Amino acid sequence: MSCEKIMIRNPKSVREDDTIGNAAREIVDNHCVSLPVVDASGRFVGLFGIFDLLALLVPRVAVIGNLLPNLQFLGDDDGLMRQKFASLRDSPLNRAVNREAARVYPDTPLIEAIRLLCRNHLTIPVVEPETERLIGVISYWDAARHLIEPHPGPAP
């Protein structure tokens, strides 16, 4: 089974020249773990997701290592994080894109996409091999639905 068989075609994406605020709104409104980011020609650039957004809003030291016992300096007031978001809202998204994000091709075996889902915990973009244009995505839900729902055909 190839990725092409279960991918969502023409997925929602954001452009790299968009703002962090607009991308954040898309993520929140659509309950996305991550969204593909494309250039003006529709070529896959990377991913921007909920964890990228949240990491922009807390001090860098808070996301490095296991510092939970020592985070009292952050306090319990979300005001500072809201201020940080307000200062980043109009910043270009291209400064926060995960450009190292994994991708697959339509003929990539589905097991490889599932392996990447387990390893990276992100939506997997499906791109055209020649152009790198985004043509689909595979989410956790797509993979799980495919595996647990009955399909016509011979039994395994």
C-alpha positions as CSV (number, residue, x, y, z in Angstrom):
1,M,0.0,0.0,0.0
2,S,1.4,3.4,-1.0
3,C,0.9,6.8,0.7
4,E,-1.1,8.0,-2.3
5,K,-3.9,5.6,-1.4
6,I,-4.7,7.2,2.0
7,M,-3.4,10.8,1.7
8,I,-5.7,13.8,1.9
9,R,-5.4,15.5,-1.4
10,N,-5.1,19.3,-1.7
11,P,-4.6,19.8,2.0
12,K,-4.9,23.0,3.9
13,S,-1.5,24.8,3.9
14,V,0.0,28.2,4.7
15,R,2.4,30.2,2.6
16,E,5.9,31.0,3.9
17,D,5.2,34.7,3.2
18,D,2.2,34.6,5.6
19,T,2.5,35.8,9.2
20,I,2.9,33.8,12.3
21,G,-0.4,35.2,13.5
22,N,-2.3,33.9,10.5
23,A,-0.7,30.5,10.6
24,A,-1.5,30.3,14.4
25,R,-5.1,31.1,13.7
26,E,-5.3,28.3,11.0
27,I,-3.8,25.8,13.4
28,V,-6.1,26.7,16.2
29,D,-9.3,27.0,14.1
30,N,-8.7,23.7,12.4
31,H,-7.3,21.8,15.4
32,C,-4.1,20.9,13.5
33,V,-1.0,19.4,15.0
34,S,0.9,20.9,12.1
35,L,0.3,22.5,8.7
36,P,2.5,22.3,5.6
37,V,4.2,25.5,4.6
38,V,4.6,26.1,0.8
39,D,6.3,28.8,-1.3
40,A,4.5,30.9,-3.9
41,S,4.7,28.0,-6.4
42,G,3.2,25.5,-4.0
43,R,6.5,23.7,-3.3
44,F,6.8,22.2,0.1
45,V,9.1,24.3,2.4
46,G,8.5,22.7,5.8
47,L,5.9,22.5,8.6
48,F,4.6,24.9,11.2
49,G,2.7,23.4,14.1
50,I,1.2,23.9,17.5
51,F,4.5,22.9,19.2
52,D,6.4,25.3,17.1
53,L,4.0,28.0,18.0
54,L,4.1,27.3,21.8
55,A,7.9,27.1,21.7
56,L,8.0,30.6,20.3
57,L,6.0,31.9,23.3
58,V,7.9,30.5,26.3
59,P,11.5,31.4,27.1
60,R,14.0,29.1,25.3
61,V,15.4,27.8,28.6
62,A,11.9,26.5,29.4
63,V,11.9,24.1,26.5
64,I,15.5,22.8,26.9
65,G,15.9,19.8,29.1
66,N,13.8,18.8,32.1
67,L,13.6,22.1,34.0
68,L,10.0,21.7,35.4
69,P,11.1,22.0,39.0
70,N,13.0,25.2,38.2
71,L,10.3,27.1,36.2
72,Q,9.0,29.2,39.1
73,F,10.5,32.2,37.4
74,L,7.8,31.9,34.7
75,G,4.9,32.3,37.2
76,D,1.4,31.2,36.5
77,D,0.4,34.3,34.6
78,D,-0.1,33.8,30.9
79,G,0.2,37.6,30.3
80,L,3.9,37.4,29.3
81,M,3.2,34.7,26.7
82,R,0.3,36.7,25.3
83,Q,2.5,39.7,25.0
84,K,5.1,37.6,23.3
85,F,2.5,36.4,20.8
86,A,1.4,39.9,20.2
87,S,5.0,40.9,19.4
88,L,5.3,37.9,17.0
89,R,1.9,38.0,15.3
90,D,2.9,40.1,12.3
91,S,6.3,38.5,11.9
92,P,6.9,36.4,8.8
93,L,6.2,32.8,9.1
94,N,9.3,31.8,7.2
95,R,11.4,32.5,10.3
96,A,9.6,29.8,12.3
97,V,9.2,27.0,9.8
98,N,10.5,23.6,10.5
99,R,12.5,23.1,7.3
100,E,13.8,19.7,8.4
101,A,10.4,18.1,8.4
102,A,10.1,14.7,6.9
103,R,8.2,14.2,3.6
104,V,7.1,11.3,1.6
105,Y,6.2,10.7,-2.1
106,P,3.0,9.2,-3.5
107,D,4.7,5.8,-4.1
108,T,6.3,5.7,-0.6
109,P,5.1,2.6,1.2
110,L,2.5,3.4,3.9
111,I,4.7,1.7,6.6
112,E,7.3,4.4,6.1
113,A,4.7,7.1,6.7
114,I,3.6,5.3,9.8
115,R,7.2,5.0,11.0
116,L,7.6,8.8,10.5
117,L,4.4,9.5,12.3
118,C,5.6,7.5,15.3
119,R,9.1,9.1,15.2
120,N,8.2,12.7,14.5
121,H,4.7,13.2,15.9
122,L,3.8,15.5,13.0
123,T,1.6,15.4,9.9
124,I,3.5,13.9,7.0
125,P,3.4,15.9,3.8
126,V,3.2,14.1,0.5
127,V,5.1,15.8,-2.4
128,E,5.6,15.3,-6.1
129,P,9.1,13.8,-6.6
130,E,10.1,16.0,-9.4
131,T,8.8,19.4,-8.3
132,E,8.5,19.0,-4.5
133,R,5.0,20.5,-4.9
134,L,2.7,19.6,-2.0
135,I,-0.1,17.2,-3.2
136,G,-1.3,15.7,0.1
137,V,-0.8,15.0,3.7
138,I,-1.1,11.9,5.9
139,S,-2.2,12.4,9.5
140,Y,-2.3,10.0,12.5
141,W,-6.1,9.8,11.9
142,D,-5.7,8.8,8.3
143,A,-3.3,6.0,9.1
144,A,-5.3,4.7,12.1
145,R,-8.6,4.9,10.2
146,H,-7.0,2.9,7.3
147,L,-5.7,0.2,9.7
148,I,-8.8,-0.3,11.8
149,E,-11.6,0.0,9.4
150,P,-12.6,-3.0,7.3
151,H,-11.5,-2.9,3.7
152,P,-12.9,-5.0,0.8
153,G,-10.6,-7.6,-0.5
154,P,-8.8,-10.7,0.6
155,A,-8.2,-11.3,4.2
156,P,-4.6,-11.1,5.4
